[in-house]
């Protein structure tokens, strides 16, 4: 039997949609556990955290980073750049036995920070590939983890027992666990998540630039709305992602621009056969998703 530790004291830095979703799942799986979240407002109440405490999801709210010394597992759930900044601030408070994980959709920057801070033996990167265009704890739900993919990117030095605990948590939450190298992760997410968000925002901005009398917005139906739903996501989060995974995103966008230029040329030439192939190939791959 694998040596899976029993953790019962969890801490959160960042407590929006994904942080709230993970905390709800922890509460369901480990009802007697202590779950705390950091209030970065410090001197005034944080309405979303207060709501989570009222719901019974949080045990208590902290305004002192020293309180993370009590945690056995810390979830970094703030925007990806903010996660790194807090990691530096809590380093001197956390126990050497504390497991650190995150939920960011970019892994390169935090793995680099973990290594520079000498925390490789305590870190397993995490990325739950789920969520909503809505934000905040009040929109969170443990159901977001059901049948979702949850990627783990462990360091080479982290003990196997930490990986096993996270795998168990992920699968017990209803997600499919996938383990991969963090560099491979960033290449993949640039193509299936980050790039599409840039493309969606570009499409919306292009339509908006033409819509002087708002007739485009008035008549917009399923096609535009379905394709651009993700553009309603947090601008701050996507700014952070784009800044921290820029190399992979640019590489993907270069390939996409080439494909878009090919499509433009096929349409301009009225090439019926190539148009049929273009749409058929897309349908074939899309139907597998």
C-alpha positions in Angstrom: 0.0 0.0 0.0 1.4 3.4 -0.9 2.5 5.7 1.9 -0.1 8.4 1.5 0.0 11.0 4.3 -3.1 12.2 6.2 -3.4 16.0 6.0 -6.0 17.9 7.8 -4.8 21.6 7.9 -5.0 23.5 4.6 -4.2 27.0 3.7 -5.2 29.2 0.7 -3.6 32.3 -0.8 -6.1 33.5 -3.3 -9.7 32.4 -2.9 -11.7 33.1 -6.1 -13.6 30.6 -8.3 -10.9 27.9 -8.4 -9.7 28.4 -4.8 -13.3 28.2 -3.6 -14.0 25.2 -5.7 -11.0 23.3 -4.3 -11.8 24.4 -0.7 -15.4 23.1 -1.1 -14.1 19.8 -2.3 -11.7 19.6 0.6 -14.5 20.3 3.0 -16.6 17.5 1.5 -13.8 15.0 1.5 -12.3 16.0 4.9 -15.2 17.5 6.9 -13.2 17.7 10.1 -10.2 19.5 8.6 -9.1 23.1 9.3 -9.2 25.3 6.2 -7.9 28.8 6.3 -7.6 31.6 3.7 -5.5 34.7 3.7 -7.3 38.0 3.7 -5.0 40.3 1.7 -7.1 43.3 2.6 -5.7 42.8 6.2 -7.4 45.8 7.8 -10.9 45.3 6.4 -13.2 42.3 5.9 -13.1 40.3 2.7 -16.8 39.7 1.7 -16.0 36.5 -0.3 -14.0 35.0 2.6 -16.6 36.0 5.1 -19.2 34.2 2.9 -17.1 31.1 2.7 -16.8 31.1 6.5 -20.5 31.5 6.9 -21.0 28.5 4.5 -18.7 26.4 6.7 -16.1 26.0 3.9 -13.5 28.0 5.8 -12.6 27.4 9.4 -11.0 30.7 9.8 -9.6 33.8 8.0 -6.1 35.0 8.6 -4.5 38.4 8.1 -1.0 37.1 9.2 1.2 35.2 6.8 2.8 33.6 9.9 -0.3 31.5 10.3 0.8 29.4 7.3 3.3 27.8 9.6 0.5 25.6 10.8 -0.5 24.4 7.4 0.3 20.9 6.0 -0.8 21.8 2.5 -0.9 25.3 0.9 -2.8 26.0 -2.2 -1.7 29.1 -4.2 -4.8 30.2 -6.0 -4.1 33.8 -6.9 -3.1 35.0 -10.4 0.1 33.4 -11.5 2.4 36.4 -11.0 0.9 37.0 -7.6 1.4 33.4 -6.6 5.2 33.8 -7.1 5.3 37.0 -5.0 3.5 35.4 -2.1 5.7 32.3 -2.3 8.6 34.5 -1.5 6.8 36.1 1.4 5.7 32.8 3.1 9.0 30.9 2.5 10.3 31.7 6.0 7.1 30.7 7.8 6.2 27.4 6.3 7.2 24.0 7.7 9.8 21.9 5.9 7.1 19.2 5.8 4.5 21.4 4.1 3.3 20.4 0.7 3.0 23.4 -1.6 0.8 23.3 -4.8 -0.8 25.9 -7.0 -3.6 26.1 -9.6 -2.1 28.3 -12.2 -2.4 27.5 -15.9 1.3 28.5 -16.4 3.8 26.3 -14.7 7.2 27.6 -15.9 7.4 30.7 -13.8 6.4 29.1 -10.5 8.7 26.1 -11.1 11.6 28.5 -11.6 10.6 30.4 -8.5 10.3 27.2 -6.4 13.8 26.2 -7.6 15.4 29.6 -6.8 13.8 29.5 -3.3 15.1 26.0 -2.6 11.6 24.5 -2.2 11.8 21.7 -4.9 11.3 19.0 -2.2 7.9 20.5 -1.3 6.3 21.4 -4.6 3.8 19.7 -6.9 2.4 22.1 -9.5 -1.3 21.8 -10.2 -3.7 22.9 -12.9 -7.4 22.0 -12.6 -8.6 22.5 -16.2 -12.1 23.7 -15.3 -14.0 26.8 -14.3 -16.4 29.4 -15.7 -16.3 32.8 -17.3 -17.8 33.9 -13.9 -15.4 34.8 -11.1 -15.3 34.8 -7.3 -15.9 32.3 -4.5 -19.7 32.9 -4.8 -19.7 31.2 -8.2 -17.5 28.3 -7.1 -18.7 24.7 -6.8 -17.0 21.4 -6.2 -18.9 20.1 -9.2 -16.5 22.0 -11.4 -13.9 19.3 -10.6 -16.2 16.4 -11.7 -14.9 14.8 -14.9 -12.4 17.6 -15.4 -8.7 17.1 -16.1 -6.4 18.1 -13.3 -2.8 18.2 -14.3 0.1 17.7 -11.8 3.7 18.9 -12.6 5.8 17.6 -9.7 9.4 18.6 -9.4 12.1 15.8 -9.7 13.0 16.2 -6.0 9.5 16.1 -4.4 8.8 12.9 -2.3 6.4 10.4 -4.0 4.1 10.5 -1.0 3.2 14.2 -1.8 2.4 13.3 -5.4 0.3 10.4 -4.2 -1.7 12.6 -1.8 -2.5 15.1 -4.5 -3.4 12.3 -7.0 -5.8 10.9 -4.4 -7.4 14.3 -3.7 -7.8 14.9 -7.4 -9.4 11.6 -8.2 -11.6 11.6 -5.0 -12.8 15.0 -6.2 -14.0 13.4 -9.4 -11.2 14.7 -11.7 -9.0 12.8 -14.1 -5.3 13.1 -13.0 -2.7 13.7 -15.6 1.0 14.0 -14.7 3.4 15.7 -17.0 6.6 17.8 -17.3 5.9 21.5 -16.6 7.5 22.6 -19.9 5.3 20.2 -21.9 2.3 21.5 -19.9 3.0 25.1 -21.0 3.2 24.1 -24.7 0.0 22.2 -24.5 -2.0 24.9 -22.6 -0.8 27.6 -25.0 -2.5 25.7 -27.8 -5.7 24.5 -26.1 -6.4 27.4 -23.6 -4.1 30.5 -23.7 -4.0 30.9 -27.5 -7.8 30.5 -27.9 -8.4 33.2 -25.3 -6.2 35.6 -27.3 -8.0 34.6 -30.5 -11.4 35.0 -28.8 -10.5 38.5 -27.5 -9.1 39.5 -30.9 -12.3 38.4 -32.6 -14.4 40.4 -30.1 -12.2 43.5 -30.5 -12.4 43.2 -34.3 -16.2 43.0 -34.3 -16.4 45.9 -31.8 -14.3 48.1 -34.0 -16.9 47.7 -36.8 -19.9 48.2 -34.5 -20.4 51.9 -34.6 -24.2 51.7 -34.4 -24.3 48.5 -32.2 -26.2 46.5 -34.8 -23.5 43.8 -34.6 -24.1 43.4 -30.9 -27.8 43.4 -31.4 -27.8 40.7 -34.1 -25.0 38.5 -32.6 -26.3 35.0 -32.3 -24.9 31.6 -31.4 -21.8 31.6 -33.6 -20.1 34.7 -32.2 -21.4 34.2 -28.7 -20.3 30.5 -28.5 -16.9 31.2 -29.9 -16.2 34.2 -27.6 -17.8 33.2 -24.3 -14.4 32.9 -22.7 -13.7 36.6 -23.4 -15.8 37.4 -20.4 -13.2 35.9 -18.1 -11.0 37.9 -15.8 -8.8 40.4 -17.7 -6.2 40.4 -14.9 -5.9 36.7 -14.9 -5.4 36.6 -18.7 -2.9 39.4 -18.6 -0.9 37.4 -16.0 -1.1 34.2 -18.1 0.0 36.0 -21.3 2.9 37.7 -19.6 4.2 34.4 -18.0 3.7 32.0 -21.0 4.4 34.5 -23.8 7.0 32.3 -25.6 4.6 29.3 -25.9 1.6 31.5 -26.8 3.5 33.4 -29.5 4.7 30.2 -31.0 1.2 28.8 -31.2 -0.2 32.1 -32.6 2.4 32.1 -35.3 1.1 28.7 -36.4 -2.5 29.8 -36.1 -1.9 33.0 -38.2 -0.4 30.8 -40.9 -3.5 28.6 -40.9 -5.7 31.6 -40.9 -3.8 33.1 -43.9 -4.2 29.7 -45.7 -8.0 29.8 -45.1 -8.2 33.4 -46.3 -6.4 32.5 -49.5 -8.6 29.5 -50.1 -11.7 31.6 -49.7 -10.3 34.4 -51.9 -9.6 31.8 -54.7 -13.1 30.3 -54.3 -11.4 26.9 -54.2 -14.4 24.6 -53.4 -12.5 21.4 -52.9 -10.0 22.9 -50.5 -12.7 24.7 -48.6 -14.5 21.3 -48.2 -11.3 19.7 -46.9 -10.6 22.7 -44.6 -14.0 22.4 -42.9 -14.1 18.6 -43.0 -10.7 18.3 -41.2 -11.8 20.7 -38.5 -15.1 18.9 -38.0 -13.3 15.5 -37.7 -10.9 16.7 -35.0 -13.6 18.8 -33.2 -16.0 15.8 -33.0 -13.3 13.9 -31.1 -13.1 16.5 -28.3 
